[in-house]
């Protein structure tokens, strides 16, 4: 809405300050009739917009009401906008409201008429006013009332639940760009009666500031999400609310007046401000390319918006966003043997002057798998010249153990604005190696590349050049696994995440060279010029054991001059984005910008650089395994999702992996483009049926389709679901362009291979869900069918790549008289029981043809350890809601199954019991007691065996009964059902379950 005044009409009953024209007329009348009241109106300058302050029906202290009116009037005088105030609900009339750009509900709500609020016509007028583009501002008690009116509750954003007693506390200012919060401190001390909400508004509004619950404010509802001020675009208009303004003194505070002024100006349309940054649905994800079978691990975006993608298998690809064409720019040609014993290609970055010199840097394994190489290459439009390599540095190979539960190999490369290149490889052998002054693992390195392909060491690293027993490249050391880090593009501060030996996750804000992490830091206190961790009130931030691996993503550098209209908003400027591949979620971290002290004794001082807040983002998007994220020069976010099962499944599909761009669309939407084909490979001639299902805009908004099937740049079809016959052999990209009514477009593509059929690979043994003991050798057999290579031709077993974290695969050998291969995996042994499930992926790449490229087929299966923690179940259910995994000191994994009632069950999917003879249950008789049943396929499937767990009065501690298991043929799903017919809701739960141990030779495995 513009700042142009709304159409004028009859003024409301509470007379406004007069305009210049009206004053002139009234002055003339006064001179004639001597009307002293009229002549007393002050003469005022022209106003930019007009605000109505409404206080009718307010139940709060009159002093607060008067202070609110006077404060808004004074703000109007200072900042040139008109203010009219009234407590008469008759002002809520279509014509009268149309005079105002914003209406301020001054500690009052749109309560029913009987409570001193609005009559039915007044409510209708307010609703029509907002729908016509009007602004609404709510102060404190505006959230308390109108409980019978859903539309008004939506306008406010939340309904008051209760208020805590008046006490000192602090407000965390999350949005540092909105006009109502831009002038506020990051932590704002206030004395308030703090409000709690019936339902948190965060999903539908944009939170500007929230209560700092860690301050221990008495009387707040439980939970960490307590918004204090927010805004939203609502039903055609704008809504801004603050929980402040309860006491008259608030309207004399400089910060609160600045807060109120910005809210009024934004609601009136006089100042811009984004109120969609944290609202669900404000971001749109576009898939730029499928992940394919190559396990994408890193991404970088060139100034011309070309997207470079590194795959662990050695391919460097380039995605042209204009055409969706994907080109293999460089292939490091890792054979299956090299890929199985090395980390592969793990990181890339572009030179800060890439637009001029076209240099990019790769971190990768050498052919032996025992070293990592940091090299520079020169890129062309869609190729990278292998001969252009300049090798800067050789590092020890990161894969120093074969631990099956170790994280996937990952590294990081990043430049700062000074041209220094930072590199990290991680180290999984802490405490033997990490932190060593002469060991480049477990460290972040810093060096300055030179144009000739060598490098120098910048001043300020941890060890001065020439220091005996040290490597001068080391910038920060002591972390166990700094796979991913980022460099703040503005401050140059390095931000890294790391998994500690106890499984907790540390966040590091590295402000200078130093020794960090265990054993150099404890309790959040640094040794050296480094912040060991973002701190909550002086305590280090850490996720609990088993919480997954948090990866360090980028810091957003907002460019106000960017012409890319769907760039991320300024709200994200300076925020650190992190992501959890296992938890499949993204978060942003904000840091305090200045030191600050507070008047309340219990509110300790804070320092610049401390962690201010952690907030979830993109919660409405589903991810499989995000592994890399960077902001492009266009202000969009680019994400690599490696997909399920290492990016492949039995059909050779991508397993949900892909390269994605995330745009900020606010209240609008970009047209979506999606291409699906009934086949993507085959012999010529090849007829393919395409569909654009999933493309378009929400609400059935009309769009147009333009298909280019053969890549010649022309339009071959404008249908939504066309078909096309390819007659020549080769690889083609079928491209769909979807255009919306405003000319916005989206593009999607699908590669089609003509002249080659994708090979099919089948795992004959072991069974999916088979069991093994850590240390066992697991044998496997695979069968390959490839139409072009012939059914009777022996398989080249060297072309089969086996990837797993279970252990190290050995060489494969051909099976006689069969198109198959056999091999084995030596699993990692351990001194303690280890529960887990591990994916094994097998890929076979054929030889292609003269004009047709090679294709890859794949298959995967899951192996489980013979010892399984009960809480590692796949699903749970039953008549009473299923079991719950709860924390318990002394349990083997720190957790047990609790709240077990008659008929509850858990499932392990997949889990194959081929050859298994018995199972032992680790349980605690803490309740009524009952039976544990093992069933195949479903909760009421064939009974394989059962065991009785005694009740709490049996006179002993934990029990470990064993049940014999009967063979019932093949089943890849095991249900564990808990029963006791004597149980009812008045009785205690049955028992607690800690673990299961399976006994007997598995099918092709060595479970005992």
PyMOL commands that set and color helices and strands:
alter all, ss='L'
color gray80, all
select helices_A, chain A and resi 20-33+36-39+62-79+89-91+94-97+113-115+120-131+140-143+150-156+213-215+248-252+254-267+292-294+336-341+354-357+570-572+645-647+698-700+797-799+870-872+952-954
alter helices_A, ss='H'
color red, helices_A
select strands_A, chain A and resi 50-54+82-86+102-106+135-139+160-173+187-197+206-211+227-234+237-242+283-290+296-301+307-311+315-319+326-331+345-350+359-365+371-379+384-396+412-415+421-424+443-449+455-456+474-477+485-487+494-499+505-510+514-515+527-528+535-536+539-540+550-555+576-580+585-591+611-617+626-631+637-641+658-664+676-677+681-682+686-691+704-708+723-726+730-739+745-754+760-765+770-772+777-785+800-804+807-809+813-814+820-827+837-845+856-865+867-869+875-877+884-887+895-898+905-909+918-924+930-936+943-949+962-964+973-979+992-999
alter strands_A, ss='S'
color yellow, strands_A
deselect
rebuild
show_as cartoon
